[in-house]
Amino acid sequence: MSKMKWIRYTAIGLLILGSLTLTTVYTHWEFSILTGLFLAILSKGMRRSRYNKINQRFPDVEG
């Protein structure tokens, strides 16, 4: 293989590897943010339902 072809294939390989790495990191970052938002919404809903149950059991007590 000539030196020019080797340089060209190396550059193409590095470009592909870099784009795959960037895509993987971005996907994991996006996935972790979506998971965090889902857990925050879920925990807020759980706290709200528990708060409503306490108020129904003790209507004269301020929560």
C-alpha positions as CSV (number, residue, x, y, z in Angstrom):
1,M,0.0,0.0,0.0
2,S,1.4,3.4,-0.9
3,K,1.9,6.0,1.7
4,M,-0.8,8.3,0.3
5,K,-3.4,5.5,0.5
6,W,-2.4,4.7,4.0
7,I,-2.7,8.3,5.1
8,R,-6.1,8.6,3.4
9,Y,-7.4,5.4,5.0
10,T,-6.0,6.4,8.4
11,A,-7.7,9.8,8.1
12,I,-11.0,8.2,7.1
13,G,-10.7,5.7,9.9
14,L,-10.0,8.4,12.5
15,L,-13.0,10.4,11.2
16,I,-15.3,7.5,11.5
17,L,-13.9,6.5,15.0
18,G,-14.3,10.1,16.2
19,S,-17.9,10.5,15.0
20,L,-18.8,7.2,16.6
21,T,-17.2,8.2,19.9
22,L,-19.0,11.6,19.8
23,T,-22.3,9.9,19.0
24,T,-21.9,7.4,21.8
25,V,-21.0,10.1,24.4
26,Y,-23.8,12.3,23.2
27,T,-26.3,9.5,23.4
28,H,-25.2,8.5,26.9
29,W,-25.4,12.1,28.0
30,E,-28.8,12.6,26.6
31,F,-30.0,9.3,28.0
32,S,-28.8,10.2,31.5
33,I,-30.6,13.6,31.3
34,L,-33.8,11.9,30.2
35,T,-33.5,9.3,33.0
36,G,-32.9,12.1,35.6
37,L,-36.0,14.0,34.4
38,F,-38.1,10.9,34.5
39,L,-37.0,10.1,38.0
40,A,-37.6,13.7,39.1
41,I,-41.1,13.6,37.7
42,L,-41.8,10.2,39.3
43,S,-40.5,11.3,42.7
44,K,-42.5,14.5,42.6
45,G,-45.7,12.5,41.8
46,M,-45.0,10.1,44.6
47,R,-44.5,13.0,47.1
48,R,-47.6,14.7,45.9
49,S,-49.8,11.6,46.3
50,R,-48.3,11.0,49.8
51,Y,-49.0,14.6,50.7
52,N,-52.6,14.3,49.6
53,K,-53.1,11.1,51.6
54,I,-51.8,12.8,54.8
55,N,-54.1,15.7,54.2
56,Q,-57.1,13.4,53.8
57,R,-56.3,11.5,57.0
58,F,-55.7,14.7,59.0
59,P,-57.7,17.5,57.4
60,D,-57.1,19.9,60.3
61,V,-53.3,19.5,60.2
62,E,-51.4,21.8,57.9
63,G,-48.9,19.9,55.8
